[in-house]
Amino acid sequence: MLAATRVTTAARGWPGAAQGTAFRLGTPDTSLFPFEEWTRIVSRLWREPPPELLRYGDPAGYAPLREAIAAHAGVARAVRCTPEQVIVVSGSQQALDLAARVLLDPDDTVVMEDPGYLGARAALSAAGARIVPCAVDAEGLDVAQARNVAARAVYVTPSHQFPLGVTMGLPRRLALLEWAAERDAWVFEDDYDSEYRYAGRPHAALQGLDADGRVIYIGTFSKVLFPALRVGYLIVPAGLSDAFVAARAIADRHPPTVDQAALAEFIERGLLARHIRRMRGLYAERQALLLELARRQLGGLLDVAPCNTGMHVAGWLPEDADDVEASRRAAQFGVDAAPLSHYRIAPGSPGALLLGYSAVAPREMAEGVARLARALAQLPVRRG
Ligand SMILES: Cc1ncc(COP(=O)(O)O)c(C=O)c1O
């Protein structure tokens, strides 16, 4: 296939533009971002920028930010690494693109969660990977299903499976690492919103359990700060740092240095940890409100299930209902509610709508649920 055709085909349907008022996926509430503190840091840096911040920088990222990220990932996610293993990237998306370029050859097989994240599928397919879907059960990716697959890599979202929201427990994590060891396969661990856990203790990242150096850990500030910042990080096995740094330099030399210096200071001063704590409390309240509104107004129309992690929940439609049609009707009522089918690799059922609640204020949430109830009341049921 022509490379240009492969890339445009891989990106089809992603990223989507949201139109409605409520329930947009993956969007943090930026109204509570500590702009004052952020502005103070940024304006001081720009008023008298140290000359080294204005020269070409290190393709691996600004050293103090790499140190701050290594410390944060160690405390928050039990990731074990040195700052030299941290590579600052332009969000998870660049991390996935670099991982595919560095570690995969065209036609390599990659196992992916089904349903799964379209951004990952796009990056892997664009690199020429052959995607093998693997079902997700209550424990995450069903490793047993991938038993006979000779894969070069697997892509997983263990903290909060995207989009179903399940968390991979310890036995499944160990089974996945064993599966990868048997095949000498890479594990792409996308830990995109692991900071939002509302009940129970967080599980250690796969990276922290990996004794063989096969996990490529991917973190992002898109969910804990805001997506337009475009800062994420890769934590790679020590022996792969040079190859990833070279790939980063080839792609775009290095990330903007002053932004990195500001973020490093923001983390070092404890402002990131404070912001995460605050938003975790707020999002837990918002999920509880959404569940309560759904219980009162969406009975028989949408069964909205609680979730211990993340920024969205899944609402299950009656057995024969078509979620694409349900989402289209919701949009007509001004509500964003992504259909689960959009994320499936193999067609499947039942249908569900994914409801992002993190950026929805209480009044908007009530309005959104009322509109959703009206939209779904007339939903035809698919037969046979
Ligand atoms: C599964 C998953 N990974 C990663 C991201 C974040 O991507 P980025 O860091 O490129 O903004 C998202 C955002 O929606 C996501 O859903």
The ligand as a Tripos MOL2 file, in Angstrom:
@<TRIPOS>MOLECULE
LIG
   16    16     1     0     0
SMALL
NO_CHARGES

@<TRIPOS>ATOM
      1 C1         -6.2110    6.0200   25.8930 C.3       1 LIG1
      2 C2         -5.6560    7.3920   25.7810 C.ar      1 LIG1
      3 N1         -4.3340    7.5530   25.8140 N.ar      1 LIG1
      4 C3         -3.7790    8.7780   25.7410 C.ar      1 LIG1
      5 C4         -4.5540    9.9150   25.6450 C.ar      1 LIG1
      6 C5         -3.8840   11.2630   25.6800 C.3       1 LIG1
      7 O1         -3.3040   11.6170   24.5100 O.3       1 LIG1
      8 P1         -2.2890   12.8630   24.4530 P.3       1 LIG1
      9 O2         -1.3160   12.7000   25.5770 O.co2     1 LIG1
     10 O3         -1.6460   12.7160   23.1180 O.co2     1 LIG1
     11 O4         -3.0920   14.1080   24.5920 O.co2     1 LIG1
     12 C6         -5.9260    9.7960   25.5670 C.ar      1 LIG1
     13 C7         -6.7610   10.9980   25.3790 C.2       1 LIG1
     14 O5         -7.9140   10.9590   25.1130 O.2       1 LIG1
     15 C8         -6.4860    8.5030   25.6580 C.ar      1 LIG1
     16 O6         -7.8220    8.3300   25.6430 O.3       1 LIG1
@<TRIPOS>BOND
     1     1     2 1
     2     2     3 ar
     3     2    15 ar
     4     3     4 ar
     5     4     5 ar
     6     5     6 1
     7     5    12 ar
     8     6     7 1
     9     7     8 1
    10     8     9 2
    11     8    10 1
    12     8    11 1
    13    12    13 1
    14    12    15 ar
    15    13    14 2
    16    15    16 1
@<TRIPOS>SUBSTRUCTURE
     1 LIG1         1 GROUP 0 **** ****
